[in-house]
């Protein structure tokens, strides 16, 4: 995938993420009333650690801890969401810089550069 294509794909994903995020707290426009809210949190986490040669080296989070972590995520969702969206904005900037470099090379190859 070219850097420009990677930027465009990420830009679409970011727009989708921002639109999804904007649904939280947004009033319903149909029957039932209410506002958009997080209805569930699911995930998996894996720890990489090998105690000794031949021992298990990937350890999935225990189910009980998953439940507690999901509750913690729901409590702190607003902060985590803002951090995640900011992280995506930073990634977008990095991808844009790579796409710009690629575009400059293409322009130079075509004899259209500086």
DAFENWO-V61791 format. One record per residue. N is the residue number from 0. PHI is phi as a letter, one per 30 degrees, with the letter a starting at -180 (* if undefined). PSI is psi in radians with two decimals (* if undefined). OMEGA is omega in whole degrees, 0 to 359 (* if undefined). Layout:
n=(N & N)
phi=(PHI & PHI)
psi=(PSI & PSI)
omega=(OMEGA & OMEGA)
//
This chain:
n=(0 & 1 & 2 & 3 & 4 & 5 & 6 & 7 & 8 & 9 & 10 & 11 & 12 & 13 & 14 & 15 & 16 & 17 & 18 & 19 & 20 & 21 & 22 & 23 & 24 & 25 & 26 & 27 & 28 & 29 & 30 & 31 & 32 & 33 & 34 & 35 & 36 & 37 & 38 & 39 & 40 & 41 & 42 & 43 & 44 & 45 & 46 & 47 & 48 & 49 & 50 & 51 & 52 & 53 & 54 & 55 & 56 & 57 & 58 & 59 & 60 & 61 & 62 & 63 & 64 & 65 & 66 & 67 & 68 & 69 & 70 & 71 & 72 & 73 & 74 & 75 & 76 & 77 & 78 & 79 & 80 & 81 & 82 & 83 & 84 & 85 & 86 & 87 & 88 & 89 & 90 & 91 & 92 & 93 & 94 & 95 & 96 & 97 & 98 & 99 & 100 & 101 & 102 & 103 & 104 & 105 & 106 & 107 & 108 & 109 & 110 & 111 & 112 & 113)
phi=(* & d & d & d & d & d & d & d & d & d & e & d & d & d & d & d & d & d & d & e & d & d & d & d & i & d & d & d & c & b & d & j & i & j & b & d & b & d & c & a & b & b & a & b & b & b & c & c & a & c & d & a & e & i & d & d & c & b & b & d & d & d & e & d & d & e & d & d & d & d & d & d & d & d & d & c & d & e & d & d & d & d & d & d & d & d & d & d & d & d & d & e & d & d & d & d & d & d & d & d & d & d & d & d & d & d & d & d & d & d & i & c & d & d)
psi=(2.35 & 2.82 & -0.64 & -0.75 & -0.69 & -0.73 & -0.82 & -0.72 & -0.75 & -0.68 & -0.74 & -0.76 & -0.71 & -0.77 & -0.73 & -0.78 & -0.74 & -0.71 & -0.75 & -0.78 & -0.63 & -0.29 & -0.43 & 2.11 & -0.09 & 2.30 & 2.55 & 2.61 & 0.45 & -2.85 & 2.76 & -0.43 & -3.00 & -3.06 & 2.78 & 2.40 & 2.75 & 2.18 & -0.25 & 2.66 & 2.12 & 2.55 & 3.03 & 2.55 & 2.49 & 2.31 & 2.31 & 2.04 & 2.21 & 1.93 & -0.67 & 2.88 & 2.27 & -0.20 & 2.83 & 2.40 & -0.13 & 2.21 & 1.97 & 2.63 & 2.39 & 2.59 & -0.73 & -0.67 & -0.60 & -0.78 & -0.81 & -0.71 & -0.68 & -0.72 & -0.74 & -0.70 & -0.76 & -0.72 & -0.63 & 0.33 & -0.73 & -0.80 & -0.79 & -0.69 & -0.80 & -0.72 & -0.74 & -0.74 & -0.66 & -0.72 & -0.71 & -0.66 & -0.71 & -0.71 & -0.68 & -0.74 & -0.74 & -0.73 & -0.63 & -0.69 & -0.73 & -0.70 & -0.67 & -0.73 & -0.73 & -0.75 & -0.69 & -0.73 & -0.74 & -0.74 & -0.74 & -0.74 & -0.55 & -0.01 & 0.40 & 0.05 & -3.12 & *)
omega=(178 & 178 & 179 & 178 & 178 & 177 & 182 & 178 & 180 & 179 & 177 & 179 & 178 & 178 & 177 & 180 & 179 & 177 & 177 & 181 & 182 & 178 & 181 & 181 & 180 & 179 & 175 & 177 & 179 & 179 & 175 & 180 & 179 & 180 & 178 & 181 & 175 & 181 & 179 & 177 & 175 & 179 & 171 & 176 & 180 & 176 & 173 & 177 & 178 & 184 & 181 & 179 & 179 & 180 & 176 & 181 & 175 & 185 & 177 & 180 & 178 & 183 & 180 & 178 & 176 & 181 & 180 & 178 & 178 & 178 & 179 & 178 & 179 & 179 & 185 & 189 & 183 & 180 & 181 & 179 & 179 & 179 & 181 & 179 & 176 & 177 & 179 & 177 & 178 & 178 & 178 & 179 & 179 & 178 & 178 & 179 & 178 & 179 & 179 & 177 & 178 & 180 & 178 & 178 & 178 & 180 & 180 & 178 & 180 & 182 & 182 & 181 & 181 & *)
//
